[in-house]
Amino acid sequence: MTTAVDRFRTAVNTRDLSALDDLFTEDIRFYSPVKFTPFEGRPMVLGLFGVLLRTFEDFRYVGEFAGMAQTSVDGAEAPAAVLLFRTTVNGKEIHGIDMVHLAEDGRIKEFTVMVRPQSAVHALGEAVLAGLVADGLVPTE
């Protein structure tokens, strides 16, 4: 059985942004390693993924764990997966995990990213902010 997580991995690996649209709930929340408040809603999260797919160099998933976990929004237990990845941003090698929570209908309702080391977090934050500004998704400040 192919799950939303499997389809998500395929979409990211092939850099197929259009394939992500049906995988996210309307009210998806994306928790970034560089922003305290989450990105909310499918249009914003799809825009963010557009920036990420352009920003990451040699992105690849290197492992996966599946089970159940509490969501951040309401503490409800939901099917979840942790996807381990490696990538490079502006010459900085990044090790990270994507934590994915699924809604009852099987789509992705919550997405949390954690990365290391700290210098990579900084490089990622700068690159993504520049992409979000360039795409008009956040104001210039």
C-alpha positions as a printed Julia matrix, in Angstrom:
141×3 Matrix{Float64}:
  0.0    0.0    0.0
  1.38   3.4   -0.99
  0.95   6.02   1.72
  1.06   9.81   1.63
  4.55   9.54   3.13
  5.69   7.3    0.25
  4.16   9.66  -2.3
  5.72  12.64  -0.51
  9.18  11.07  -0.66
  8.75  10.37  -4.37
  7.58  13.95  -5.05
 10.56  15.41  -3.18
 13.05  13.04  -4.79
 11.76  13.97  -8.26
 11.28  17.65  -7.28
  7.63  17.45  -8.4
  5.95  20.31  -6.54
  2.57  19.68  -8.22
  2.46  16.17  -6.74
  2.53  17.65  -3.21
 -0.77  19.52  -3.55
 -3.05  16.54  -2.92
 -0.86  15.24  -0.09
 -1.44  18.17   2.3
 -4.57  19.0    4.3
 -5.97  22.52   3.78
 -4.88  23.48   7.31
 -1.41  21.87   7.27
  1.13  23.31   9.69
  4.84  23.36   8.87
  7.22  23.84  11.8
 10.54  25.24  10.6
 13.89  24.97  12.42
 14.42  28.72  11.93
 10.98  30.21  12.67
  9.15  30.09  16.0
  5.6   30.11  14.61
  4.52  27.56  12.02
  3.77  28.21   8.38
  0.04  27.52   8.06
 -2.25  26.47   5.23
 -1.7   24.54   2.02
 -0.92  27.56  -0.23
  1.81  28.84   2.11
  3.33  25.4    2.7
  3.34  24.63  -1.03
  5.09  27.97  -1.63
  7.64  27.09   1.05
  8.29  23.7   -0.56
  8.86  25.46  -3.89
 11.62  27.46  -2.23
 13.05  24.43  -0.45
 13.19  22.31  -3.59
 15.15  25.1   -5.32
 17.43  25.71  -2.32
 18.52  22.18  -1.41
 21.46  20.74  -3.31
 21.75  16.95  -3.63
 18.8   16.35  -1.27
 18.21  12.69  -0.4
 16.3   10.68   2.18
 18.51   8.13   3.93
 16.08   6.43   6.33
 12.57   6.23   7.71
 10.84   5.29  10.96
  7.06   4.91  11.26
  4.68   4.72  14.2
  2.3    6.87  16.22
  3.0   10.26  17.82
  1.2   13.2   19.4
  0.56  16.2   17.17
  1.6   19.71  18.22
 -1.8   21.27  17.54
 -4.06  19.22  19.77
 -1.93  16.49  21.31
 -3.95  13.81  19.53
 -2.11  10.63  18.62
 -1.79  10.17  14.88
  0.1    7.96  12.43
  3.53   9.49  11.95
  6.84   9.01  10.19
 10.34  10.34  10.73
 12.34  10.74   7.52
 16.1   11.15   7.82
 17.76  13.29   5.16
 21.04  14.74   3.99
 21.51  17.79   1.79
 23.75  20.77   1.15
 22.83  24.47   1.24
 25.37  27.08   0.18
 28.21  24.62   0.72
 27.05  23.57   4.2
 26.27  19.89   4.7
 23.03  19.41   6.59
 21.77  16.37   8.47
 18.1   16.5    9.31
 14.81  14.85   9.99
 11.31  15.51   8.73
  8.61  14.51  11.21
  5.31  13.93   9.41
  1.9   13.49  11.06
 -1.05  12.18   9.06
 -4.71  13.18   9.26
 -7.51  10.61   9.48
 -7.89  10.77   5.69
 -4.21   9.83   5.26
 -2.99  13.25   4.08
 -0.19  15.16   5.8
 -1.5   17.55   8.48
  1.68  18.47  10.33
  5.29  18.66   9.21
  8.27  19.46  11.46
 11.86  19.85  10.29
 14.93  19.62  12.51
 18.47  20.12  11.22
 22.03  20.16  12.47
 24.62  21.62  12.9
 23.81  25.16  14.02
 25.81  26.71  11.17
 23.62  24.76   8.74
 20.48  26.06  10.43
 21.75  29.6    9.88
 22.66  28.97   6.22
 19.3   27.3    5.61
 17.4   30.16   7.26
 19.11  32.8    5.14
 18.61  30.9    1.88
 14.97  30.09   2.53
 14.13  33.64   3.65
 15.67  35.02   0.46
 13.57  32.57  -1.58
 10.37  33.42   0.3
 10.96  37.14  -0.22
 11.77  36.61  -3.92
  8.53  34.64  -4.36
  6.5   37.3   -2.53
  5.5   34.9    0.26
  6.86  37.09   3.05
  7.4   40.84   3.16
 10.87  42.36   2.89
 11.99  43.79   6.2
